[in-house]
Structure formats: structure tokens, C-alpha cells
Amino acid sequence: MLSVKNVSKNFDGVHALDRCSFDVCDGEILGLIGPNGSGKTTMFNAITSIYPIDRGKIILDGEDITGTKTHEIADMGLSRTFQLIRLFPKLTVMDNMLIAQKYVHGEKLWPQLFKKRHVMNEEKEKIKKAKELLNIVNLGHKSDELAENLSYGQQKLLEIIRTLATEPKILLLDEPIAGVNPTMTKEILNLIKSLNKKGMTIVIIEHNMNVMMNFCDRIIVMDYGKEIAAGKPADIKKNRKVIEAYLGGRKSNIDEFK
């Protein structure tokens, strides 16, 4: 479905990604883990063309999308979230949803910020779709509130749900539960699991190893820009290279991952 082939990315001589290759299988939840600075977010940025890669290829459904514009990649069925929430805090929840729909399709962004309240007939369908998506995460009643007035967890939910505007086949999630309370963590994970059960392929970056080991079908481990291990969570827990990357080799297994 998605293939990363021999991808490298350098920043001022530093190998952020060093000849990385892996496949994302249709319908799976794939975890991407590794110590801070291991290249996880850079990989997401490379896949979605936020960073141009120095070598290698990104293949989506058999098509080479290397260097394709970000909004065109979204139209092809691959969407993502970011570590830092990228909402428009001074706009309403609904406006955030509508702008997301326009932006991913390559329409000019700034005119949407100043449009009049009366929308054209052809936009009614987009409003209907936005309401349906908001209702999935119980934010329908918040549609007229400013995004900045939502709780942090609700902002995370909004960030995820607005990526669904283009009905993606693959969703890249960058630390979706970082900084949220246990109740909201459960709600976000339930949403992700629900999307996956409906057929969406998920790639998730997260530092909560407990969650990753129990939530993902398969895990890829990165360190210093390279893939050092890949496999089922049970195999990753006892992989020597993974233990050394996280713990400096001072344990024979990763007890805290259980």
C-alpha cells in the first residue's frame, strides 16, 4: 500500500534519515517508535513531501509520489496530523473543518478566512460532511465555539477528525495522545481503532510504549535515522538492538513495555 524505499534526508550533514526502507500493509496499525531525534517525524515529513528527500522513493498504491505536492498526496488518500496541534485557534470548530476541506484540495487558504457567513449552495455538502465528522467525536455541539476554547484533548480530536475530510486510506498520526489525560487517551485510541476497523490503515508515532505494544499490529523501531528493528510487539520487546537504543543495554528485556 505504502512503501518507503531507501529514503535519506540530511540536514547540514546530519543524517536525519539514512537509507530507510519499509512497507505499510493494507489495513494494519503500524507503530513507528524510537528515542527522541531518531527520525520518526522526519519520516512523516518526507512521506508527505513537507521535506524533499535527498534520495530514495515513496510509493503509494504502486505510484511513485516522491516530490508530489502535499495537498495532492492528501487527495490521493494519505493524510496526517502533527505533533503540535495546527488548528486556527481564533476560528470556530466548524470553520476549521471547512478550511481543512478546502486546503487539502489545493484551494487558496486565506480567502477562506475572510469569507462571508452565507455560503454558496455547493458548500452546503461540505458543511453537512463536517457536521457528520464532528458528531463522531461528540464535537457537533461545539461547532460554533472557537477552537481555542476546546480542551486540549478535544483539540486533539478535532485535529484527527478534520484529516478525514478527504476520506483517506492511510492516516499518519504524530503523537495523538501526547499530553492528554487518561480518559481522553482512551477516547482518542477508541477513535483510531474504530477508523481502522472500517478499513483505514494507520501509522502512528507515540512515546507511550505501553500503548504501542498493546495497540499496534506491527512496530518499526528507528534510531539515528535508521530502521533497527521491525516486527510484532512481542518480538520488539526482546530485541537486543531495541533494548540498547532505549536503555543502553542495561536490561535483558523491556519490562516497562509490558
N, C-alpha and C positions, 0 to 999 in steps of 0.2 A: 504493500500500500504506500508506505513512505520509506525511502531508502536514502541514507547518508553514506556517500561513497568517498572515502579518502579525503575528507574535508580538513583543511588547515586554515587558520586565521592568526596572523601576527599583529601585535601592537608594539611598535618601536622595538622590534627584535624579540619580543616576548611571545612565546608560543601559547596563545590562549586556547587554540585548538590545534592538535598535532596529528594529522592523518587519521582522523576518526571515521569509523565505518560501523553502521548498524542498520538494522531493519526494524520498522514498526509494523506489526502484523494487524490485519483487519480484525476489529472488534475487541482488541485487548486493552487492558490498563497497564501501561508501561511506566515504570518508575525510573527517573533519572536522578541519581544521588551522587554525592561526593563532598569532600571537605570544601569550605569556603575557598573561592578562587580556582576551583577545579575546571571551570569552563562550561558549567551547565546552562546558565543564562546566555552566555555567548553562543552556545549551540542553538538555542531557540532563536536568537537574533540572526544567526546565519541561515537557518531554515527558512525564516520569514523575510529574508533579504533586508533586514534593518542594517546588518553589516554585510558588505560584499566579501565573499570568501576569496582567499588567495589561491586556493587550488581545490580540486575535487568537484563533486556534483551532488545536487539534491534532486531526487527523483520522486515524483508524486504520481501514482497510478500509471507508471510506465513512461511518464513525460518528464523531460529534463526542465526543471523550473529554476535552475541556477540563475540568479540575477533578475528574475521576474519581479516586477513591482509588488510591493506588499499588498496593496488593495486587490491586485489581480490574483495573487495567491489566495486571498480570502474568498474571492469569487469562485475559485477552483475547489473550495471546500476545506480549507485549512485556516483555522482561526486560533488566536492565542490571547492570554491575559499576561499581565506584567507583575513583577514583584511589588512595585509601587503603584497604588491604585491610580488609574488615569481617567478619572471622571471629570466632568465640568462641575465643580462644586457650587457655583452660583446659578446653575441652571436646574430646572426641575428634573425629577426622575424620568418623566416622560420625554422631555427634550433630549436627555442623554441617550435614551433609547432611539429616538428618531435620528439624531445626528449620527449615531453609530451605524444605522442602516444606510444612510447616505454616504458616509465616509468610506465604508468598506467597498462601496460600488464605484468609488473614484470620483464622486461628485464633489464640487468645491465645498469646503467646510465652512469658511467664515460667513458666506451669505446665509447659511442656515442659522447662525447665531442671532441674526437680526430680522428674521422673517416675521411677518405679522401672525397674529393668532389664528386668523382664518386660513385654513389650509386648503389647497386645491383638492378637487374630488379624487384625483389619482393618489393622494396621500392618505386618504381615509383607510385604505387597506393596510398601510404601514402602521397607522395608529392602532388598528384592530389587532394586528400581529404583536405590537409592542405590549398591549394590554394582556394578551394571552400569555406572553412570556413572563410578564411581571407577576401574574397570578400564580405561576408555577412556584415562585419563591415567596409567595404571600406579600408581595410589594405592590399589588394592584391599588390598594387604598392609599399608597404613598405617592402615587403618580404625579400629584401636583405639588409635592414638597420639594424643597431644594435638596440636591444630593448631599450637600454638606451637613444637613440636619439628620441624616440617617446615622445609625450606629456604625461603628467600624465594620462589624460583621455583616450588616445589611449592605454596606458599600461593596464589600467583597462579593456578596451575592449578585448585586447589580452589575458588577464588573464581569462576572461569569455569564450571567444571563443575556447581557447585551451582545456577547460574542455569537449568540445563536441566531442573530438576525439573518445571516446568510445560510443557515441550516448546514453547518459544517459537518464534514465526515470525520475530520480529525480535529481535536481540540488540545492545544498545548497550554497547560496550566502552570504558572510560575509561582510557587509557594501560596496556594489558595487559602491555606488555613493558618498562615503565619500571623501571630498577634491576636487571634480571636479566642474567645472563651470556649470552654468545653461544649456548652450547649450549641453554640453557633458552629463549632467544628463539626459536630455530628450532623447538623443540618446541611452544611456545605458538602460533606462527604456523601450524605444520602442523595443529594442532587447529582453529584458526579456519578455515583453508582446507578442512579436512575437513567441518566443520559447514556451510560454505557450499555445498560440492558436494552435500550431502544436501538442499539446498533452503532452508537458513536464510539470511535476509537479515541482513547485518552492517553496523552503523555503528560506526566506530572512530575514537577520538581518540588521536593519538600524535604525539610531538615528533620521532621519528626519521624525518626526511624521506626518507632512503634507502629505508627500508622502505615508507613510504606511497606513494612514487612508483612502486615496483615491485610493490606488493601490492594496491592498490585499483583497482577498475574505474573509479571516478569520484571526484572530490575537490571538496569545498566549502571555500572559504577564508573565514575570519571575521577581522575587525579592528574593534576598538572597538564590538563588539556587532552589527555588520552583516556580511552576506554581501557580499564584494567580488569574488568570482570563483567559477565552477563549471565543471567540465568534465573531460575526460580528463587524466591526469597529464602527457602530453606538452604539452598546451596550457597547463596551470597553470605549468609550468616557465618558460615565456617570457612569462607575463602581467605586464604592467608594474605593475599595482596590487599584485600579489603580491610582486614584487621589491622594491617600495618599502616594503611593510609589514614584510618580513623584513630587508631590507638597506639601507633608506634610499635606495634607488635607485642605489647605488654600483656596481652591476654590470648588464650588459645581459642576462644570463641567470643562472639559479640553478645555477651549476656544481656546488655541493656536493649538489644534489638528485639528481644523476645516479648 
